[in-house]
Amino acid sequence: MPNVITDTSVVQYLYQLNLFDLLFNLYSQVIIPVGVASEISQGLALGVSLPNLNTFTWVKIVPV
């Protein structure tokens, strides 16, 4: 299966629709740029329903 690079919107909306695992089902690895991971962390800190990306072994956070 191919890898995919994603942005904040994809992560946020799939997670909030309880479909975040769809990324794992479609792709072998999900690559998230550090800036996107930072936005997700900031949203989590504000109480937005977002995933803790560090808990998913198939998510790889990478510098751009």
N, C-alpha and C positions, 0 to 999 in steps of 0.2 A: 504494500500500500504506500502511496506517496505521503510526503509531509506537507503541511500547510502552514502559512504564516497568517496570523489573524490580528485584528485590531480590537479596540475596546468594545465597540458596539456589538460585534459578534459574540464575544465572551459574555457581555452583560445580558443581552436579550435571550440567548440560548439558556443561560443559567436561570434567569427569572422565569422562563417557560418550562423549567425542569427538563431541558433537552441538551444540557451541556455535554453529556456523554455521547451525544450524536457525533461530536467531533472525533472522539476516540473510535467510534464504530466505523467512521469513514476514512480516517487517516491514521497512519502508524505513529506519528508524532505531531504535536501542535507546537509550533514555534511562536513565541510571543516576545516582541521587542521589549527591552528594559523600560522604555517610556510608557508602553501600554501597561506593563506590570505595575508601574508606579501609579498610573491613573486608577487602576483597579484597587491598589492598596489605599489610596486616598479616599476612594468611594467607600471602601469597607470601614475606614476610620470614621466616616460621616454617617455610617449606619445603613448604607445602601446595600441591598441584597445582591452580593457578588461573591464569587468563589475565592477561597484562599488557594491561590495557584500553586503554592508549595506542597499541597497535599495530593497533587495529581502527578503520578510518575510519568505519564505520557505528555506532560507539558514541559517544554524547555524554554527558559527565559534566556534571551541572548542580547548582547549589545549590538547596536546597529553599526 
